[in-house]
Amino acid sequence: MYQTKWICYLIGYVFVTSGILKLVDSDFQTVFASLGLPFPQVTLFLVAITEVACGMLVIARMYIKHATIPLIIVMIGALCLTKWPVLSEQGLLTFAFEARLDIVMLVLLILIGQHWQSAKR
C-alpha cells in the first residue's frame, strides 16, 4: 500500500505539472495547431484541464478508477499524434526513446487503475 501511495503521487505530479504548463505556456498552442486537430485551442484547454483535475484526483487517491480512464485516453492520444510519426519517419530506436515517458505513464495508469478496481471489491 505504501508503494501505491507514492506511485499515485508521482503520476499525479506528472499530469498536474504537464496540465499547468499547457495552460500557461503559449508554445503549446503552436504544437496543438501543428497536429491538425480540430479546434486546437479548445482541445489544448480540455486536455490541460483533464490532466490537472484527474492528476489531482490521483494524488488524493479519490475516484482513481474514474480518473485514470481520461488520463489513459490522453496518453494514447499523445502516443498516436506525437510519437507514432517518429516511428514511421525515424525508426524504432528513436520512437522508443521519444515515447519512453508516455509508455511508462500509460503502464502505471493501467496498473494503478487495476489495483484500485480490485481493491474496492
N, C-alpha and C positions, 0 to 999 in steps of 0.2 A: 504494500500500500504506500510506503514511503517513496518508492521509486516512481509510482504512478503520479503522486503529487508533483514531483519535480518535472516529470515529463509534461504534465499539464501546464506548469509554469513556463517551461521552455517553448512549447507550442504556442501558447498564448502570447508570449513575448514576441516571437517572430511575426505573428499576424497583427498584433496591435501596432508594433512599430512600422510594419510594412503599410498598413492601412493609413496611419497618421501621415507617413511620408507621401503617400499618394494624394492625400488631401492638401498638403502644404507645398509640395514641390511641383512647379508648373511643367517641368520636363516630362512628367508622366502623361500630360495631355498630348504631347507630341508622340510619345510611344504608343498610346492607345489609338491615336488617329492613324498612325502608320500601319496598324494591324488590320485595317479595313473593317473594323467593327461598326455596326450602325449606331449612331448617336454616341460617339466615343466619350464625350464629356459626361453624359448621363451614366454610361457604362462604368467609367472610371469612378464616379461618385458611388454608385451602387456596390461595386467591388470593394472600395475602400471602407464604406460603412459596414458592409458584411464582415470584412476582416477584423475591424475594430470591435464590433458588437460580439461576434462569435468568439473572437480571441479572448475578450474579457469574460465571457461565459465559461470558456475552457479554464482560464486562470482561476476563476471562482469555483470550478468544478460543479457548475449548475447546468442542467439540461445538456449534458455532454453529448448524448446520443443525437439530439436535435442540432446542436451547434457544429458537430463535426461534418454533417452532411453538406451544408453550404460551403464549408471550407474545402472539402474533398472536391466539390464541383469547381471551385476557384482554382485548385491545384491542377486538376485535369485540364481546365481551360488554359492555364499558364503553360503547361507542357505542350498542349496541342498547338497553341498560337505562337509561342515564342521559342520553343525548343525543337519541335518537330522539323521546322525548316532547317535547323542546324544539322540534323541527322541527314537529311537528303542533300544538303549542299556541302557539308564539311566532313561528314563521316561519323562513325560510331564513337570513336575515342573523344572527339570534340563534343559530341552530343552528351556522352556520359559525364564529361567534366562540367559542361554548362548546366546540365539538368540535375546535378547531384543534390542540391538543397531541395529542389522541388520533389524529387523522388523520396528523399528521407522524410520530408514533411508529410507527403502523401501516405507513406507506410505508417508513420507514427499516428496520423489521424485515424487510419483504419484500425490500428491496434488499440488505440485508446477508446475509440467508439465501440469496438467489440468488447473490450474489457468492461466498460460501463454498462453495456447491454446485458452481459452475462452476470454482472454483479448485482443488478437490480432484480434478477429473477429469484 
